[in-house]
């Protein structure tokens, strides 16, 4: 069923939100959250704070190769030509023979739980500090992870760990992969728009060290050369929140657009490796080119809803998916290396942090000169194969 343009948004009883959903087209999966700026400029959803955290120890690519005694010239070439200088990893312990212990799937799940809670709590606390908020202010928590399975979900575990009110509304997004940070942002922005004055948090926690398979195949070599451990949290607020986020107001979240490349649904996936007794992640070598070929279509649809062109966008925040992915997006969107400097910088210093990568890049962007009125595009890519985008404005 199609919902016609300019459909009036019906807020919850007792909540006055002058807002119009300008377009929601189920055929193209475009969701717009443009506010009626003249009627109620303070009630649009804004980013109020950002926080990040890593786990483990920083390793260079050479150190990882040496630790696992990898001598294959082909595998070493994959690591050393990845444009990654270091990654934060929580490697398995050293056994009595001096070699790294091969962890079981159960041990990896335990590692994921421990790291996700630790990183997630630290990223959350930094985010709240940046927003000028307290733990008691959190009214909604959306948690993302794809590097392990938890029941109860990470949201419940973080509520217990950090002292967030047990009355906090929560959502867990599991298994969507690297694109899921923007899916979480969309869910959280919608909740925030419906609950003005309430603080909402979207949090990504990816313990990629808990999703590695170590063998001599090229399949696992590609994965093992890319990913690192990291968590990021972003605070959202609509309406007026008693000073939360008022010190340095963040950008408005205007709209979202997504696209699932259905012919490439198996290009990024988890498989069960019977020999290893654990899950193994697969990346099709053609995926950078597939994503790149579809990037322009999604971005142009996002911008056309706002009457904008690519040249109107001042800031680009793209997922640090890998050197070839970044290059493919850059070429197909006609961007410069300077415009993607924060994406490549995060790739260089952290590797691919899965769902939270784009928030690490967004945090770096805030150190630049950002002017009122500037537009920005956020873009993530992941299993599905999926491209997610968001339009923001300062």
N, C-alpha and C positions, 0 to 999 in steps of 0.2 A: 504494500500500500504506500503510495506517495503522499507526503504531506506538502501541501502547496506552500509557495513562498509567502513570507510575511505572516505566517501563522503566529498568533499571539501565544506567548508562553504563559501557562497558568501556574502561578507560584503557590506554595503551600498556604493553607488557610491561616490568615493572620500575618502573612509576610507580604510586604509591598515591594515588588521588584520590577521596576519599569524596564522591561527587556523584551526584545523581539528576536526570535529565532529566524534569521533571514533565509536560511536554506537548510533543509535536511533531506537529502536525496538518497534513498536507499539503494538506488542503482549505482551511485558513485561514492557512497559512504563519505559524504562531506558534511561536517557539522560546524555551524557557525555560532559564535557567542558574542555577536556585536551588541554592545549596549546602546541605549538611547542616551547619548552623551549629554545632550542638553537637559533632559529630564532628570537624570540621576547619575552624574559622572562618577560619584564616589562608590557606586554599587557594582561596578564591573570587577571581575576577578583579576587580581594582580599577584605576581610573585612577590612574596614578602621576605623571603630569606632562603639561603642555600648553605648546605654543609656537606663535607666529604670526609671519607676516612679510608684507609687501606689496612691490610693485615699482612703479617709475615715479615719477610725481609726483602730488600731490594737486591735483585740479581741482574747482572748483565747477561746478554745472550751467550757470550763465551763461557761465563761461569756455569750456566745451566747445562751447556753441552759437556763441559768437563765433569760436572757433578755426576752426570749419568753416563759418562764414558762413551759418548757418541762420537764415533770416528768416521761414519759414512760421509763421504764428500757431498752427496746430494742433500742429505738431511742437514748437514752443517751449513750448506749454502742457503737453505730455506730460512734458517735461524738468522744468519748473518746478513741477509739481504731483505730483512723485514722492516727496516726503518725504525726498529725498536732498540733503544739503548739500554733500557732497564725495565723490569717489571717487579711488582711486589707479589711474592709467592710464599705459600706455606707448604714447603716441601716435606715429604715423608721423612721420618727419623732415620738415623744411621743404625744399621744392624751390627751384630758382633763381628761380621766379616768386613766391615768398613763401607759396605754398599748401602744404598738407600733401600729401605724396606718397601715391598710392594703391598700397598694397603688394599684390604678387601672392600667390597661395596658397602658393607656395614660400617667399616671404619671411615670411609669417605663420607657417608651420610652423617656420622657423628661429627666429623670435621666441619662439614657444611653448616650444621646447626650451631656449633660453637663459634665459628668465624662470622656467620651471618648475624648472630645476636650481638657479638662484640662490635663489629664494624657498624652495624645498623644503629646501635645505641650511640656510638660516638658521632656518627654523621648526624643523627637526630639532634643531639645536644648542641652541636655546632650550628646547625640550622636554626634552632630556637634562639640561640644567642644572637645570631645574625638578624633575626626578625624582631629582636627585643621582646621575646615571649618566654613563658615558663611552661614546664611540663603540664601544669594544670590547665593551660589554655588549649591544649590539643583536643579537638572535638571529633576529628575524623582522621583515620590512618589507613592509607592504601600501600601495601607492601608488595614488592616484585622480587621474584627470584626464579632462576631456571637451572641452578647448579646443584640442586638437591631437593628432595621432597620432604615436607614437614606436615604432620598432623598432630596437634593443632598447628595452625599456620604461623608464619613469622610475626604477623600482627599481634596475635595473642601473646606470643612469647616476649615481644618487645614491650607490650603493655605491662606485663609482670616485671620485666627487667628494669624498666625506666620509671615506673610509678605513674604512668598515664592513667587517667581515670578509667575504671572498669566499665563506665557508661559510654566510653568512646565508640563511635561507629567505626567499622573497619571492613576492609576488603583485602583479599589476597589474590594476586595474579601470579600464576605458576605455569611455567613451561612455554611462555610466549617468546622467550629468547631476547636477542639484542634490541629488538624494536620496542619491547614492552614498557620502557620508561615513558614513552609518549602515550601509550595506551593508558598508563596509570595517571599521567598528567590530565588526560581528557576526562577520565572518571572523576578525578579529584576536583577539577575545575567545575564540572557540572554540579557536584555536591556543594562546592563553595558558593556558586551562584545562587543555589536554592537556600543557602543558610548564611545570609549576610551577617557579618560581625563575628563569625565562628572561624577558628583556625583549622585548616586542613593540611595534612602532610602526605606527600607522595614519596615513598622511600624505596630505593633499589639496593639490594645487597647480594652481590655475586661472589661466592667463594669458588672461583674457577679452579683453584688447586684441588678442589674436591670432585672435579669432573674430568680428571686426566686419566688416560690409559697409556702406560709406557710400554711400547714394543718397538720393533724395528721397521714398521710399515710407514710408507709415505703418508697414508691417511692420518695417522695419529701425529706424525711429525708436523704437519701443517697446523693442526689444532694446538699442539704443545708449544709451537713457536709464537703464538699470538696472545693468549689470554693471561690476565692478571687478576688479583684479588682487589676488590674495591666496593665501596658503598657510597651512595649519595642520597641526600634528602632535600626536598624543596617544600617551602611553606607557601600556601595560597590563602588569600583573604579577599572577600568581597564586602562591600559596605564599609562601615567604620568599626574598627576593632580596638578602641581605647588606646591608641598609640602603637599597636603592633604594626611593624613594617612602615611606620611613618617617618623614621629618620632618613631613609633613602628609598623612596617608593620604587618598586620594581616595575617591570613592563606589564601592560595589560595582556591577557591571553584572549586573542580575538577569534580564532577559528582553528579547526583541525581538518585534515584530509588524509585519507589512507587508500591503499591499493594492495590487493593480494594478487600476486603473479601466479595464478593457479597452475599453469604448466610446469612451474618450478617448485611445486609443493614439497617435493622430496629432496630439494637441493641442500637444505640444512636440517638435520634431524638427529635425534638420539636413536641408536640401535643397541640391542642387547648383544654383547660379545660373550658367547658361551665359553670360549676358551679362557678368557680373562675373568669371567664371572662378574662382569660389571657393565655399566652403560658406557657406550663409546659415541662421541659426537662426530658427525660427518659433515664436511664442507665440500660441496661440488666445486671443482676448480674453475668452472664457468660462471659461478654466481656473481663475481664482480661485474662482469659484462652484462649479465641479465639485469642486475639492479641498476646499473648505469643507464641502460637503454630505456628504462621505465621512469627514471627520476624526473625528467623534464615534464612528463605528462602529469604527474601528481602535483608537482610544485606549481605548474601553470594553472591547474584547477583550483588549488588553494588560493592563489593570488587573484584569479579572475573573479572569485566570489566577492573580493574586496575592491575590485576595480583597479588592481595593481599589476605591474609588470616586474620582471626580475630586476630590472635596472633601478626599481624603487627600493630594493632591499639593501639596507646598509650593513647588516650583520648576518652571517651564516654560521650556524652551529650544527655540525654534521657528526653523526656517530663515527667513532674511530674504529671502523670495522677491519681495517687492514690497508696496506699500501695500495694494492690494486683496486680495492673498493673505493678508496678516497680519490684515486686518480680517475676512475671511471665516472664518478659523480662530478668531479671538477670539470672534466672534458665535456660531458653531456649537458651540464648546466651553464657552461661557458664562464666558469669562475676562475679566479687567479689563485695562486698558491698563498698569496697574502690573505685573501678572503677566507681561506681554510687554515690559517696559521694556528688557531687554537685546537682544531681537530688534529692536525699533524703533531702539534706539541704534546697533546695528551697521549697520542699514539707512541711518540718517542719516549716519554717519561713513565708511562704506565702500561703500555700495550692496550689490547682490547679489553675493556672492563665490562663488556656485555651491556646490560640494560642501563647502567648508570654512566656510561662513557660520555654521552652528550651533556650531562649535568656537570661533569668535570670541565668540559670545554666552556659551558656557559659561565661557570665560576671564573674562569680565566678572562672571558670577555668583559666581565665587570671591572677588571683592572684597566681596561681601555677607556677612552673618552667616548661616552655614550650620551647623545643629546636628546632632549625632549622631542618627540615626534618621530624618532628613528624607528624603522621597521626592522624586524628580524625574523628569520625562518629557522625553525628547529627541524631536524630530519634524522630519523633512525631507520635502520634496515635490519631484518632478521628472518627467522623461519616463517614459512607460509607459501612462498617467499613474500615478505611484506615490506612495504615502504610506508612509514608514518611521518606526517608533517604537521607543524603548527605554526601559526602566524602570531607574532607578538609585536607590541608597540610600546615604546617608552613615553 
